């Protein structure tokens, strides 16, 4: 397996700007239709969602040159894709019904201060894009704030404010601060109410109530830069949410509901962990695993006690900045692991027969949990 990984790394470095998909752990092979050349870097985290309503997940990714790709499991593009924005794609794309037509739209932003909405076939919706005078990198999510048909688009602006948009031509609501966007939400203390979970660049992990009051045991400081939102899941099935964060000290932390570092953690990688971790049962043993991508060119997967999952880490031959995703994209009841690397490639590894046991086995399978980037985890309370 070591020789095979070296060959994969060499092959990956030689053929930059390509998509790949691989099948199996013991033998790495290309699936039919792959690789696909994009002649570009893929800069966004991977979003998985059923774009064309065919019952299967598509792979959505945005590039440095401003292209949005929607790819089927066999590597073919949905007709009408890719589409292009002005400037690089400044936020990982999201998927959801924003105009109330009961079909999902793909939403993305550009570094030049524009937000776009396309139908499943790559057609730009009437009235889009919407322009802002505030360029820069953003975070993007969809949320139903008014209980009417269609999600509102919530985007963080580089001036520290948050914009809430539903339809072009309507008034854009600007909120002070990013309280609607950056935090994750879950009932950490099991009191029946959601708490707000945030990470700060200086290494602080905060859990507070809606009124800003800190939950007992929080905040904690792990002493290292945190660049991405955490992942949330009930790792051991006891009804309590755990918080998983990756840091620039090359480590991944699993933190309990009272702010305690769980036994066996933190776990180390060979370089920065800039991407958010993801969580799911990837080997079919009915227990959660934690996955994280590192700048050391590897994808790691650990059991909840911190031991490595068999077959990991996986070497892909280039540094990884964005968050990977897991899902059954081809409907074969086996999970695929999809990840983009900084040499401009997307890799997709088949995790094997029996690895997929339904969506309940994937509590946090992609960046900010789901295709809407809702960042909300639900687990039963004590009430």
Secondary structure by P-SEA (a helix, b strand, c coil): caaaaaaaaaaaaacccbbbbbccccbbbbcccccccccccccccccccccccccbbbbbbccccbbbbbbcccccccccccccccccccccccccccccccbbbbbbccccbbbbbbcccccccccccccccccccccccccccccccbbbbbbbccccbbbbbcccccbbbbbcccccccccccccccccbbbbbbbcccbbbbbbcccccccccccccccbbbcbbbbbcccccccbbbbbbbccccbbbbbcccccccccccccccccccbbbbbcccccccbbbbbbbccccbbbbbcccccccccccccccbbbcbbbbbcccccccbbbbbbbcccbbbbbbccccccccccccccccccccccccccbbbbbccc
